[in-house]
Amino acid sequence: MTGRWFLGTVQGEENLPTSGGFLLVANHSSFMDHFVVATILKQYRQSRVYYLTKKEAFIHPLSRMWHLSVGCIPLNRESADTAAFRMVLKYLSEGKIVCIYPEGTRSPTGMMLRGKSGAVKLALLGKVPIVPVGLNGTFDILPKYRLVPRLHRATVEIGVPILPESFGKKGDELEQATSHIMAELSRLSHQMIDDKSTSPENPTIEERIHIARQWNELGIHPTPSTPFSPEVLHDRAKYICEEILKEDRQNADAYFELGRAYGRLALISKTTKKLRWMMKARKMFRRALSYDENHAHALYALAMWHMEVPKWLGAKREMALQLYQQAVECNPDEVFLYMGLAKCQVKLGRVDDAMKTLEKVLQVPSHSHHDVRRKIEALAQMLRINPEYRLESGLMKQCFKNLATG
């Protein structure tokens, strides 16, 4: 019943076998995954589903009672649990459906973890197909460390069954089959696989900050294939940073990314939260600077706040100019810092200073295609300020060289 409240669209239901046992494999990022999977099987197959679940979930009496009632099979993840495997094979031989999450645990960041080969081994032993199911949005309903679910709809895409005859039985072949299944789950769920963290199931604080930054960047610069709204992406970054700050209350980077998430949520929000998020963004940027006064990106973000927010909320344009200048001094190799300073100078009527800053934009090496775009924007801005402006030959050569390196 619970799953129905949070289940949105389901695609590929025709791929569910109409009879016989099979292994259902799904990506795992939320406790809500169990309910969504159970709802799908009840709705389209009128069948109960059994879950392979870590044995730690059976320690507390109430937790044990609940997990047994919904059909969970205890699994010792620290060793080859032959008893659990025998139970799964017994259920499969009886025509039952068993759900396995190849990642082995819930993702703490919303990105998929690397898969383990247990599902492939069980499919080979039980001679049953694997049905891949991509779950999208359950992380945003109830992420790993949150207790109260949010009102959000998960979407589900069911893939074509993968027959065990296509698997090899050797070590490398098992790994290859597992990689194929994880790639299929990534495609169906529209989730990226975290293949950079040293331990994705327990990433370091630095690795989690990197992922939060990725979610924020994707929210600011979405691609045509991005399956999530900017609001969802920034909310993911916000959640990750909040969890980091429970462990490290003095992490300037976490405060900065949290401030970015609040700021972007304020920009796109049409609710009463807009003002609250706007003020929280300023608070987070200030916190970042209280722990790292030379945090160039936090200086830049706080300067933007003072430029974009209405004055009656406490924004000060001269303060923005000072913050932009500090940011440039802290990190003189970032094109976007100079662009922010130049725009501020133009708005404050300091046109001569703005022209000098824009010339500096053209001299700084490009580090990305965004920098190239900013340099073209700088050239256009200079011509708007002074249509008669001509670049010196040396500066022009350097400018085009820097554009080319981007």
HELIX and SHEET records of a PDB file:
HELIX    1   1 THR A    2  PHE A    6  1                                   5    
HELIX    2   2 GLU A   13  ASN A   15  5                                   3    
HELIX    3   3 MET A   32  TYR A   44  1                                  13    
HELIX    4   4 LYS A   55  PHE A   58  5                                   4    
HELIX    5   5 PRO A   61  SER A   69  1                                   9    
HELIX    6   6 THR A   82  SER A   93  1                                  12    
HELIX    7   7 GLY A  118  GLY A  126  1                                   9    
HELIX    8   8 THR A  138  ILE A  141  1                                   4    
HELIX    9   9 PRO A  164  SER A  166  5                                   3    
HELIX   10  10 GLY A  171  SER A  189  1                                  19    
HELIX   11  11 ILE A  205  ILE A  220  1                                  16    
HELIX   12  12 PRO A  230  GLU A  247  1                                  18    
HELIX   13  13 ALA A  252  ILE A  268  1                                  17    
HELIX   14  14 LYS A  273  TYR A  291  1                                  19    
HELIX   15  15 ALA A  296  GLU A  308  1                                  13    
HELIX   16  16 LYS A  311  LEU A  313  5                                   3    
HELIX   17  17 ARG A  317  CYS A  330  1                                  14    
HELIX   18  18 VAL A  335  LYS A  347  1                                  13    
HELIX   19  19 VAL A  351  GLN A  363  1                                  13    
HELIX   20  20 HIS A  369  ILE A  385  1                                  17    
HELIX   21  21 SER A  393  THR A  405  1                                  13    
SHEET    1   A 7 LEU A   7  GLN A  11  0                                        
SHEET    2   A 7 ALA A 154  ILE A 158  1                                        
SHEET    3   A 7 ILE A 130  ASN A 136 -1                                        
SHEET    4   A 7 PHE A  22  ALA A  26  1                                        
SHEET    5   A 7 ILE A  97  ILE A 100  1                                        
SHEET    6   A 7 VAL A  49  LYS A  54  1                                        
SHEET    7   A 7 CYS A  72  LEU A  75  1                                        
END                                                                             
